[in-house]
Amino acid sequence: MRKLYYAGGSIIISDQVCKAVLRYSRALAKSESSDLIILPAFTEAFGKGVAHILIGPASQMMSVPTADFDVDLADARMVEILEGRTLKNDPDRPEWSEDVADVMDLDGFDWGLDSLA
């Protein structure tokens, strides 16, 4: 699960939906467009709910891992929808890539800082 921060607030969503939202937001920014998306999410009290988010070229989001708990949000269809919309707005990008990678072990992670030197 991940906490997605946006517009001064946050929602808790699955890893895969979070990645799909970030990728779709980037595609919308590239196409200078916006969209209202509705996501399966958790409330602050970890109850199931729905989040409505307007994303577009000026969207500034970040996500961080949150407490692990095993709850099915039935979000596979949401990922499929967002990936389809992403592909429509950014057809040159692969449907799913490692650009929003999970990093489990930070000790051996290549932060890409060599290119900044």
TAZIPE-V763574 format. One record per residue. N is the residue number from 1. PHI is phi in whole degrees, 0 to 359 (none if undefined). PSI is psi as a letter, one per 20 degrees, with the letter a starting at -180 (none if undefined). BURIAL is # if it has 9 or more other ideal C-beta (glycine too) atoms within 8 Angstrom, else .. Layout:
# TAZIPE-V763574
N&PHI&PSI&BURIAL  N&PHI&PSI&BURIAL
This chain:
# TAZIPE-V763574
1&none&q&#  2&226&q&#  3&260&p&#  4&259&o&#  5&265&p&#  6&199&p&#  7&53&l&.  8&81&j&.  9&227&a&.  10&208&q&.  11&227&q&#  12&252&p&#  13&224&r&#  14&290&q&#  15&305&g&.  16&294&g&#  17&294&g&#  18&300&g&#  19&300&g&#  20&295&h&#  21&296&g&#  22&297&g&#  23&294&g&#  24&293&g&#  25&299&g&#  26&296&g&#  27&296&g&#  28&296&h&#  29&298&g&#  30&296&h&.  31&265&j&.  32&52&l&.  33&228&r&.  34&218&r&.  35&202&q&#  36&260&p&.  37&245&q&#  38&240&p&.  39&238&q&#  40&289&p&#  41&212&r&#  42&251&q&#  43&282&r&.  44&301&h&.  45&270&j&.  46&64&k&.  47&270&q&.  48&289&q&.  49&202&a&.  50&229&p&.  51&249&q&#  52&247&p&.  53&228&p&#  54&266&o&.  55&242&q&#  56&191&a&#  57&301&h&.  58&262&j&.  59&297&p&#  60&237&o&.  61&231&q&#  62&210&q&.  63&227&q&#  64&223&q&.  65&297&q&.  66&231&r&.  67&309&p&.  68&281&p&.  69&209&q&.  70&259&n&.  71&229&p&.  72&273&o&.  73&268&j&#  74&51&l&.  75&256&j&#  76&301&h&.  77&293&h&.  78&297&g&#  79&299&g&#  80&301&g&.  81&296&g&.  82&295&g&#  83&295&h&#  84&297&g&.  85&293&h&#  86&297&g&#  87&299&h&#  88&296&h&.  89&273&i&#  90&218&m&#  91&295&i&.  92&280&i&.  93&274&p&#  94&301&q&.  95&303&h&.  96&210&p&.  97&225&a&.  98&268&j&.  99&289&i&.  100&241&m&.  101&276&q&.  102&277&p&.  103&238&o&.  104&265&h&.  105&240&o&.  106&284&i&.  107&298&g&.  108&259&j&.  109&284&p&.  110&273&o&.  111&284&i&.  112&72&k&.  113&282&i&.  114&300&h&.  115&287&i&.  116&269&i&.  117&284&none&.
